[in-house]
Amino acid sequence: MNGFEFPTRKGMGRRSLLQALGVAAVGISFGGLAACSKSDGGKMAATGEEASLNFYNWDTYIGETTLDDFKDASGISVNMSLFATNDELFAKLRAGNPGFDVIVPSNDFVERMIESDLIVPLDHSLIPNMKNIDPTFIDVAYDPGRKFSMPYTWLTLGIGYRKSKVKGVPDSWKYLFDSAEYTGRIALLSEAGDVIRLGAKYLGHSVNGLTPEIIKQVEAMMIRQKPNIKTFHEDNGQDLLLSGEVDVVMEYNGDIAQIMVEDDDIDFVLPKEGSQLNSDTLCIPKGAPHPKNAHSFINYLLDAEVGKKIAETILFPTPNAAAKALMPDSYKSNPVIFPPADQLAKCEYASYNEKLQPLYEEAFTRIRAA
Amino acid sequence: MESWKNHKALFAAIATAPLTWLILFFLLPLGIVWLYSFGTNQGLTQIDISGTFANYARALEPLYLGILWKSVLVAGATTIICLVVGFPVALAIVFASDKWKPWLLLGIMLPFWTNLLIRTYALMAVLRTEGYANQTIGWLHDKFGWLMTLVGLPPPGAYEPMHLLYNNFAVIFGLVYVHLPFMVLPLYAALDKLDKSLIEASLDLGAGHLRTLLMIVAPLAAPGIISGIIITFVPALGAYLTPDLLGGPDSQMIANVIERQFKRANDWPFGAALSFILMYATFIAIAFQAMKARQAEARQ
């Protein structure tokens, strides 16, 4: 008998493992907070605050020794708890900050949290390492001048595919949204907003220029395409691709870059119509118990050497120019992690739209019910 | 025997803790969610309890009723399969020797010791295109395909893996797998109390095995069957993880839609209305069952 082999992976994307382990995440969060209330009670840090910090982060989204190194450098011990989706983060903060000092929301949620007054402005004088950030990431639409957030990573959605199973390069959203060529071998992300916005992008609209009519149009296209789609995945598209379950998948570039290390038959392409950019950022929520430690920690994460170590572990594109300069060529000139500039020029950050979000969800419910 | 009514203080002392717990952590939060279902979103984080029925009106649109109906069908199919599979299992445990009984019961309960998520992932490893099920059948197919020539048929071609995962079959399979113990345990409890001499009498008097099962055993075990059906059907109706992980593009159930309202759509009032529609439906079903039971009792 040919041995039963279950494909396993060393690295799991930040958006996949914990998403599945939502229940466990709650446990970890509560445990983390319960623990942090007593730890290092009496000790003081150089910032004049109690020597501890509560960090709320994605899973597998920090360097292996970063937190210990920070403790050695500053004396502040970091209690890290994990969340799996921005919605989880938002839901937890919406009823009042349960004690987090630094959080890592994505760009659209930065907007949402500024609007709902859940995060506080940053004191740039306490974050001198801001100079390390690539200038193109300073004046972004979702937070002009970086008043509330510091960029931690960025990522983009595209198409991951198995080279031996496709003809040429599937370099258009058409193959996912509007074609029977790869029928039964397609998986899309189970995020209403992303699917509808990128559908609109394929039809030639900006991801920020959607109207209820365009949403209707995209919905009709997706209902037509549905028989060709194998599944809507919970951001574990890389696993589906690696295990041969599907051959073309909508997924983040960093997630595909992680599995390309294990299987050289896999590649990633940014569709020619352009795509949607995301950025995860470091913010301080309102009511943070240790705001000075939080600034000091954010500044530390933006240090070139520290940023390099983080990038080595998580393999997502870094907006930290100084850290990127220290990285080997295999990372710096990897076209999956850093797609060519002319392709990136066609990508946009999607801004949060309170009015349209329920419409995305309803359209998605209809697509799935059709 | 003395009535507990003579020891009110003792009763109060014992009942206070669980009652407080029930009110504080179950009824109160549930009441808040119930109020939300009559509210409207004000901005991103505020909900105004305006007493509107708009959320219920939206929840009763054909789109959501259709999804609810589909969930009922999936849960119903799960329950029927569990009953058909679980009944013989429960019967087998009842008639097993005393030495074996605890081990068989342990075998039924063992999966409970593993987290539902882990079990679902294990099922994915079995069902996927290159999973254990397809590998085993493929191996049998390759090794024993030549047997076909013995009966004069042409040997089969190369093995085409079956698509077992990401469809409605996988969802029902997963739900049956998870809920089977919920059916077997109440059935076992009911069948174990059954007077076995009645079965012997039935067989002695000439009824066949099937007839004995349907006319003697099933009616006597009816309370167990009904409670088994309820505690299988209700959680299956609200299943969320299984359709999410094993389902295909059209396998959404009502709980998945509710989850999206609370998270991505940030529309708590509508999500609350959907949850309560589900709860009302369940209450009505249980009340109906209780009424039937009372009628049956009255008739006797």
Boltz contact constraints between the chains, C-beta under 6 A:
constraints:
  - contact:
      token1: [A, 1]
      token2: [B, 139]
      max_distance: 6.0
  - contact:
      token1: [A, 4]
      token2: [B, 132]
      max_distance: 6.0
  - contact:
      token1: [A, 4]
      token2: [B, 135]
      max_distance: 6.0
  - contact:
      token1: [A, 6]
      token2: [B, 125]
      max_distance: 6.0
  - contact:
      token1: [A, 87]
      token2: [B, 263]
      max_distance: 6.0
  - contact:
      token1: [A, 87]
      token2: [B, 264]
      max_distance: 6.0
  - contact:
      token1: [A, 94]
      token2: [B, 45]
      max_distance: 6.0
  - contact:
      token1: [A, 116]
      token2: [B, 44]
      max_distance: 6.0
  - contact:
      token1: [A, 116]
      token2: [B, 45]
      max_distance: 6.0
  - contact:
      token1: [A, 226]
      token2: [B, 249]
      max_distance: 6.0
  - contact:
      token1: [A, 229]
      token2: [B, 249]
      max_distance: 6.0
  - contact:
      token1: [A, 230]
      token2: [B, 166]
      max_distance: 6.0
  - contact:
      token1: [A, 231]
      token2: [B, 166]
      max_distance: 6.0
  - contact:
      token1: [A, 231]
      token2: [B, 248]
      max_distance: 6.0
  - contact:
      token1: [A, 232]
      token2: [B, 249]
      max_distance: 6.0
  - contact:
      token1: [A, 244]
      token2: [B, 130]
      max_distance: 6.0
  - contact:
      token1: [A, 245]
      token2: [B, 128]
      max_distance: 6.0
  - contact:
      token1: [A, 245]
      token2: [B, 129]
      max_distance: 6.0
  - contact:
      token1: [A, 358]
      token2: [B, 265]
      max_distance: 6.0
  - contact:
      token1: [A, 358]
      token2: [B, 267]
      max_distance: 6.0
  - contact:
      token1: [A, 361]
      token2: [B, 260]
      max_distance: 6.0
  - contact:
      token1: [A, 361]
      token2: [B, 264]
      max_distance: 6.0
  - contact:
      token1: [A, 361]
      token2: [B, 265]
      max_distance: 6.0
  - contact:
      token1: [A, 365]
      token2: [B, 257]
      max_distance: 6.0
  - contact:
      token1: [A, 366]
      token2: [B, 63]
      max_distance: 6.0
  - contact:
      token1: [A, 368]
      token2: [B, 250]
      max_distance: 6.0
  - contact:
      token1: [A, 368]
      token2: [B, 252]
      max_distance: 6.0
  - contact:
      token1: [A, 369]
      token2: [B, 66]
      max_distance: 6.0
  - contact:
      token1: [A, 369]
      token2: [B, 67]
      max_distance: 6.0
